[in-house]
Amino acid sequence: MGHSASMFVDGAWTSALSGETFDADSPVTGETIAAVPRGDRQDAQLAIGAANRAADAWSRATAFERAAAMHRVADQIEKRREELARTLTLDQGKALRESHDEVEELIAYWRNAAEDGTRLEGRLANSFSPGKRVLLVRRPRGVIGVITPWNWPYTMPAELIAPALACGNTVVWTPASTTAVAGVALAECVAEADLPPGVFNLVTGPGRTVGDEIARSPGTHGVGFIGSTETGHRVAEAAVGKAAVLELGGNGPVVVMEDADIDLAAEATVTACFLCAGQSCTAGERLLVHRDVKDEFVARLARLVTERVVLGDPFDDATTMGPLNNAGVAEKMDEHVADALDRGAEVVAGGSRASGFPTELYWQATILDGVPSDALVATEETFGPVAPVVAIGSLEEAIELANASPYGLLAAIFTRDLARGLRFADAVRTGWVNVNESSNYWEAHLPFGGRSGSASGIGRVGGAAPMEAFTELQTIVLSA
């Protein structure tokens, strides 16, 4: 990769001012794949300065000029599809087949932003006074700071960066350090699209310094963050007074009622729990299954997991699940599974790390039955390949357990009665509800985010939704 050890600031590839780097190690092989610049507050300040200098001219470009630039980014991604997918697998650990899917979705985010930006319209408001015309015009906020996680290192940044740029803001982005190599690969595609210097900037380095500076600096006028609830709260405190889109954690229940299509529910649960090795904010973090069908559901799920979930080298075509991304998330899996077993849960499949791989980050696909509703694996965000089954007796109990969680991102329910599905959607306090579909089902153009009052954040990503946060209305009164 040409610039694997560079940041992108003010239209140029650059090292950290300190000259320091950190090693990016692959979770797949354990090998160091790049030395990445360890940026600090000064590097972030330089990028913020560049973004501010570029902001006025970029805001005055027409929506169609900006859209053409977004399409040029998508064109570069299309040209480098294969390289981007392989870099993602090596850096993040997900199976190559999933990496290809992520790259295709990445293209959609840039193309969607191009089109959405051209359709972002103001309106003509009424005035008390005859002869006056009131124009309400959408204006970009200025510089948007973007801080993103390691589980989808291409699409999650694109969910924020592409809409921010398309509606006339400039951007300073810092990616998660454990997937910074993928971040640089994406930044190369943006750099090759010939945006004016300073419009898009990448600063790699620790979140506690670079991310904090981007959130806190008076030179950023809005913040987009995707990641853990704990970090999101720190970002919100640093960015107090600024427009913010914060897409935080989830513990989304997948509810299986006694009238569900059990085959459909079991198939969808494989995707819910084991896509990206369970490292998803919309993962099926707990399965609330009606007692009448629980044994049948667990048996079918176990059979499907044995047949379909293949843990192994993510570059192998046969592999469906690679290693976890980092030691912290693997240790959390250790802790949560041990806690469930201490509380009386049973292992149906998996239950431990896998041996015989190049790193210790390969965790077996795990099914736990008889999980008490207060176990860590049922109350916190585990973020690993686990399917914890909690028995329930009614729809009301499912709603009660769903709403008892501090999280409010996404819930799914399986029932043949659509009216029942709608009753669940009406009662459950989550930002998204899937009826008869996996919790890990979403579409790039639809608004996605947590319900207010929950630990799952504020605002919406997806499609044009972030443009509402990244622009503001200017009122213009014309007197005839």
C-alpha positions in Angstrom: 0.0 0.0 0.0 1.6 3.2 -1.2 0.9 5.5 1.8 0.5 2.9 4.6 2.5 5.1 7.0 1.0 8.5 6.3 -1.7 10.9 7.4 -3.5 13.2 4.9 -3.6 16.8 5.9 -4.2 19.9 3.8 -4.0 17.9 0.5 -0.7 16.2 1.3 0.5 12.9 2.8 2.5 13.6 6.0 4.1 12.0 9.1 3.2 13.0 12.6 4.9 16.1 13.7 6.7 14.1 16.4 7.9 11.6 13.9 6.4 8.8 16.1 4.6 5.7 14.8 2.8 2.7 16.2 2.8 -0.8 14.8 -0.4 -2.0 13.2 -0.6 -5.8 13.8 -2.9 -8.1 11.9 -5.4 -10.1 14.1 -5.3 -12.7 11.3 -1.5 -13.4 11.4 -0.1 -11.5 14.3 2.4 -9.9 12.0 3.0 -6.1 11.8 1.5 -4.8 8.6 2.4 -1.1 8.8 4.0 1.5 11.0 1.3 4.2 11.4 1.9 7.8 12.4 1.1 8.4 16.0 -0.6 11.8 15.7 -1.2 14.0 18.7 -3.1 17.2 19.5 -0.8 19.4 17.4 -1.4 17.2 14.3 -5.1 17.4 14.9 -4.9 21.2 15.3 -3.0 21.5 11.9 -5.7 19.4 10.2 -8.5 21.5 11.8 -6.7 24.7 10.6 -6.5 23.3 7.1 -10.2 22.4 7.2 -11.2 25.9 8.3 -9.2 27.5 5.6 -10.9 25.3 3.0 -14.4 25.6 4.4 -15.6 28.8 2.8 -14.8 27.9 -0.8 -16.1 24.3 -0.4 -19.4 25.7 1.1 -19.8 27.9 -2.0 -19.3 25.1 -4.5 -22.6 24.0 -6.0 -24.3 20.9 -4.7 -23.7 19.4 -8.1 -19.9 20.2 -8.1 -19.7 18.5 -4.7 -21.8 15.5 -5.9 -19.3 15.1 -8.8 -16.5 14.9 -6.2 -18.4 12.3 -4.2 -18.8 10.2 -7.4 -15.1 10.5 -8.1 -14.4 9.0 -4.7 -16.8 6.1 -5.4 -15.0 5.6 -8.8 -11.6 5.3 -7.0 -13.1 2.7 -4.6 -14.5 0.7 -7.5 -11.1 0.7 -9.2 -9.5 -0.6 -6.0 -12.2 -3.0 -4.8 -10.0 -6.1 -4.5 -7.1 -4.3 -2.8 -9.5 -2.6 -0.4 -11.2 -5.9 0.6 -7.9 -7.6 1.2 -6.5 -4.7 3.3 -9.7 -4.8 5.3 -9.5 -8.5 6.1 -5.8 -8.3 7.0 -6.4 -5.3 9.3 -9.8 -6.0 10.8 -10.0 -9.8 10.6 -13.4 -10.3 9.0 -13.8 -13.0 6.3 -12.9 -11.9 2.8 -16.4 -12.5 1.6 -17.7 -10.0 4.2 -14.9 -7.5 3.2 -16.1 -7.6 -0.4 -19.7 -6.8 0.8 -18.4 -3.9 2.9 -16.5 -2.4 -0.1 -19.7 -2.6 -2.2 -21.7 -0.9 0.5 -18.9 1.7 0.8 -19.5 2.6 -2.8 -23.2 3.0 -2.2 -22.6 5.4 0.7 -20.6 7.8 -1.5 -23.0 7.6 -4.4 -26.0 8.1 -2.0 -24.3 11.2 -0.5 -23.8 12.6 -4.0 -27.5 12.3 -4.8 -28.8 13.3 -1.4 -26.6 16.5 -1.4 -28.2 17.7 -4.7 -31.7 17.2 -3.1 -31.1 19.0 0.1 -33.5 21.9 -0.2 -34.6 25.0 1.8 -38.1 26.4 1.7 -40.1 29.6 1.3 -41.8 30.5 4.6 -44.7 32.8 5.1 -44.3 36.3 6.6 -46.7 38.4 8.8 -45.9 41.4 6.6 -47.3 41.8 3.0 -44.6 42.1 0.4 -42.0 40.3 2.4 -40.5 37.0 1.2 -38.8 34.7 3.7 -36.2 32.2 2.5 -35.0 29.4 4.7 -31.7 28.2 3.3 -29.7 25.2 4.5 -26.1 26.1 5.3 -23.2 23.8 6.2 -22.0 24.1 9.8 -18.3 24.4 8.7 -15.8 21.8 9.9 -17.1 18.4 11.1 -14.9 16.2 13.3 -15.4 12.5 12.6 -14.3 9.7 15.0 -15.0 6.1 13.9 -14.7 2.5 15.2 -12.9 -0.7 14.0 -15.7 -3.1 13.2 -16.7 -1.6 9.9 -13.7 0.6 9.1 -14.9 1.6 5.7 -18.7 2.0 5.8 -19.0 3.6 9.2 -16.7 6.5 8.4 -18.5 6.9 5.0 -21.8 7.1 6.8 -20.6 10.4 8.3 -17.8 11.7 6.0 -19.7 11.4 2.7 -22.9 13.3 3.8 -20.8 15.9 5.7 -18.8 16.7 2.6 -21.7 16.5 0.2 -23.7 19.1 2.1 -20.7 21.5 2.1 -18.7 20.9 5.2 -15.0 20.1 5.4 -13.9 17.1 7.5 -11.2 16.1 10.0 -11.3 12.3 10.5 -9.6 10.0 13.0 -10.2 6.3 12.6 -9.8 3.6 15.4 -6.1 2.8 15.8 -6.7 -1.0 15.5 -7.9 -0.5 11.9 -5.9 2.6 11.0 -4.4 0.8 7.9 -7.8 0.3 6.4 -8.5 4.0 7.3 -5.4 5.0 5.3 -6.6 2.9 2.4 -10.0 4.7 2.3 -8.2 8.0 2.6 -6.2 7.2 -0.5 -9.4 6.8 -2.5 -10.6 10.2 -1.2 -7.2 11.8 -1.9 -7.2 10.5 -5.5 -10.6 12.1 -6.1 -8.9 15.6 -6.2 -10.9 17.4 -3.6 -9.4 20.9 -2.8 -6.7 20.8 -0.2 -8.0 20.9 3.4 -11.5 19.7 2.5 -10.8 16.2 3.7 -8.1 15.4 6.4 -7.0 12.1 8.1 -5.2 12.1 11.4 -4.2 8.8 12.9 -3.3 8.4 16.6 -4.8 7.6 20.0 -8.5 8.6 20.5 -7.7 10.1 23.9 -5.6 12.8 22.3 -6.5 13.1 18.6 -10.2 12.2 19.0 -10.5 14.4 22.1 -8.9 17.4 20.3 -11.2 16.9 17.3 -14.3 16.9 19.5 -13.1 19.7 21.8 -11.5 22.2 19.5 -13.4 25.4 18.8 -12.3 24.9 15.2 -14.8 22.0 14.7 -18.5 23.0 14.5 -20.1 19.5 14.6 -19.0 16.0 15.6 -19.9 12.6 14.1 -19.0 9.6 16.3 -19.7 5.9 16.0 -18.5 3.6 18.7 -18.9 2.5 22.3 -21.3 4.2 24.7 -18.5 5.0 27.2 -16.3 6.7 24.6 -19.4 8.4 23.1 -20.2 10.1 26.4 -16.6 11.4 26.6 -16.9 12.8 23.0 -20.3 14.4 23.9 -18.7 16.1 27.0 -15.7 17.3 24.9 -18.0 18.6 22.1 -20.5 20.3 24.4 -22.5 23.0 22.5 -21.8 21.5 19.1 -24.1 19.6 16.7 -23.5 15.9 17.3 -24.4 12.6 15.7 -23.5 9.8 18.2 -24.3 6.3 17.2 -23.4 4.2 20.2 -23.7 0.6 21.5 -26.6 -1.8 21.4 -27.7 -5.0 23.1 -30.5 -5.5 20.7 -32.8 -8.4 21.6 -34.0 -10.9 19.0 -37.4 -12.1 20.1 -38.7 -15.5 18.9 -42.4 -15.9 19.7 -44.2 -19.3 19.9 -45.8 -18.7 16.5 -42.6 -17.8 14.7 -41.3 -19.6 11.6 -38.5 -21.4 13.5 -36.4 -22.2 10.4 -36.5 -18.5 9.4 -35.7 -17.3 12.9 -32.7 -19.7 13.3 -31.3 -18.8 9.9 -31.6 -15.1 10.7 -30.0 -15.6 14.1 -26.8 -17.0 12.5 -26.5 -13.6 10.7 -27.5 -11.7 13.9 -24.9 -13.4 16.1 -22.0 -14.3 13.8 -21.7 -11.6 11.1 -18.4 -9.9 11.6 -17.8 -12.4 14.5 -20.5 -10.7 16.5 -18.7 -7.4 16.5 -21.7 -5.3 15.5 -23.8 -2.8 17.4 -26.8 -4.5 15.9 -25.7 -8.0 16.7 -28.3 -10.4 18.3 -26.7 -9.8 21.7 -29.5 -11.7 23.5 -32.1 -14.1 22.1 -35.5 -13.9 24.0 -37.1 -17.2 23.0 -40.6 -18.3 24.0 -40.4 -21.4 26.3 -42.8 -23.4 24.0 -40.3 -23.3 21.1 -37.0 -22.8 22.9 -35.7 -26.3 22.7 -36.7 -26.7 19.0 -35.1 -23.3 18.2 -31.8 -24.0 20.1 -31.5 -27.4 18.3 -32.0 -25.9 14.9 -29.6 -23.0 15.6 -27.0 -25.5 16.8 -27.3 -27.5 13.7 -27.0 -24.4 11.5 -24.0 -23.1 13.4 -22.2 -26.5 13.0 -23.0 -26.6 9.3 -22.5 -23.0 8.3 -20.2 -21.1 10.6 -16.6 -21.9 9.6 -14.0 -20.3 11.8 -10.6 -20.1 10.1 -8.2 -18.1 7.9 -10.4 -15.3 6.7 -8.6 -15.3 3.3 -9.8 -18.9 2.7 -13.0 -19.1 0.6 -14.5 -21.7 2.9 -14.2 -19.4 6.0 -17.3 -17.5 7.1 -15.8 -16.1 10.4 -12.4 -14.8 11.1 -10.7 -13.7 14.4 -11.8 -11.0 16.7 -10.2 -7.6 16.0 -8.3 -7.0 19.3 -7.4 -8.4 22.7 -9.9 -6.3 24.6 -12.9 -7.6 22.8 -11.6 -11.2 23.1 -11.1 -10.8 26.9 -14.7 -9.4 27.2 -15.9 -12.6 25.5 -13.9 -14.7 28.0 -15.4 -12.7 30.9 -19.1 -12.7 29.7 -19.1 -16.4 28.8 -17.5 -17.4 32.1 -20.1 -15.2 34.0 -23.0 -16.9 32.2 -21.7 -20.3 33.0 -21.2 -19.3 36.7 -24.9 -18.3 36.7 -26.0 -21.7 35.4 -26.1 -21.3 31.6 -25.1 -24.3 29.5 -22.8 -24.4 26.5 -24.6 -25.8 23.4 -21.7 -25.0 21.0 -18.3 -23.4 21.3 -17.6 -21.8 24.6 -13.9 -21.0 24.4 -11.2 -19.6 22.2 -10.0 -21.8 19.4 -6.5 -23.2 19.4 -4.1 -23.8 16.5 -4.3 -20.4 14.9 -1.6 -17.8 14.4 -3.1 -15.5 17.1 -5.2 -16.0 20.2 -8.1 -13.9 18.8 -10.0 -16.7 17.2 -13.1 -17.4 19.3 -15.4 -20.3 18.6 -19.0 -19.6 17.5 -20.8 -20.0 20.8 -24.4 -20.8 21.8 -25.4 -20.6 25.4 -28.8 -21.9 26.7 -30.5 -21.2 30.0 -29.0 -17.7 30.3 -30.4 -15.7 33.2 -31.7 -12.3 32.1 -29.3 -10.5 34.5 -26.1 -12.2 33.1 -23.4 -9.9 31.7 -23.9 -11.5 28.3 -27.6 -10.5 28.4 -27.2 -7.0 29.8 -24.0 -5.6 28.4 -22.7 -5.3 24.9 -20.5 -8.4 24.4 -19.4 -7.8 20.9 -18.3 -11.3 20.1 -19.6 -14.5 18.4 -22.1 -15.6 21.0 -25.8 -16.5 20.9 -27.2 -16.2 24.5 -30.7 -17.8 24.8 -33.0 -16.3 27.5 -36.4 -18.0 28.0 -39.6 -15.9 28.0 -43.2 -16.6 28.5 -45.1 -13.8 26.7 -44.8 -10.8 24.4 -45.2 -8.6 27.4 -42.2 -10.2 29.1 -40.2 -9.7 25.8 -41.1 -6.0 25.8 -40.3 -5.6 29.5 -36.9 -7.2 29.1 -36.1 -5.2 25.9 -37.0 -2.0 27.7 -35.1 -2.9 30.9 -31.9 -2.6 28.9 -30.0 0.7 29.0 -29.6 0.3 25.2 -32.1 1.4 22.6 -30.6 0.8 19.2 -32.3 -2.1 17.5 -34.7 -5.0 18.2 -36.0 -7.8 16.1 -39.0 -10.1 16.5 -40.1 -13.3 14.8 -43.9 -13.9 14.7 -46.4 -14.9 12.0 -48.8 -12.3 13.4 -47.8 -8.9 11.9 -50.2 -7.0 14.2 -48.2 -8.5 17.1 -45.0 -7.4 15.4 -46.4 -3.9 15.2 -47.5 -4.0 18.8 -43.9 -4.9 19.7 -42.5 -2.1 17.5 -44.9 0.4 19.2 -43.9 -0.6 22.7 -40.2 -1.2 22.4 -37.9 1.8 22.9 -35.4 1.2 20.1 -34.5 3.4 17.0 -35.0 0.5 14.6 -37.2 -2.7 14.7 -37.0 -5.6 12.3 -40.0 -7.9 12.0 -39.1 -11.4 10.7 -35.6 -10.3 9.8 -32.2 -10.5 11.4 -31.1 -7.8 13.8 -28.1 -7.3 11.5 -30.3 -6.2 8.6 -30.1 -2.6 7.5 -30.1 -0.5 4.3 -27.6 2.2 3.6 -30.1 4.9 2.8 -32.4 4.5 5.8 -32.1 6.5 9.1 -30.4 4.5 11.8 -29.6 5.3 15.5 -30.7 4.9 19.1 -33.8 6.2 20.9 -33.5 9.2 23.2 -33.0 8.3 26.9 -31.0 5.2 26.0 -27.3 4.5 26.0 -27.4 4.1 22.2 -26.8 7.7 21.3 -28.5 10.6 19.5 -29.1 11.6 15.9 -29.2 9.4 12.9 -26.7 8.0 10.4 -27.9 6.5 7.0 -28.8 8.2 3.8 -29.4 12.0 4.1 -30.2 11.8 7.9 -26.8 13.1 9.0 -27.2 16.2 6.7 -30.0 17.4 9.1 -27.3 17.6 11.9 -24.5 18.8 9.7 -26.4 21.8 8.3 -28.5 24.6 9.9 -31.2 26.9 8.6 -30.4 30.5 7.7 -33.5 32.8 7.6 -33.4 35.5 4.9 -36.1 38.2 4.9 -36.5 40.1 1.6 -38.6 43.3 1.6 -40.1 44.2 -1.7 
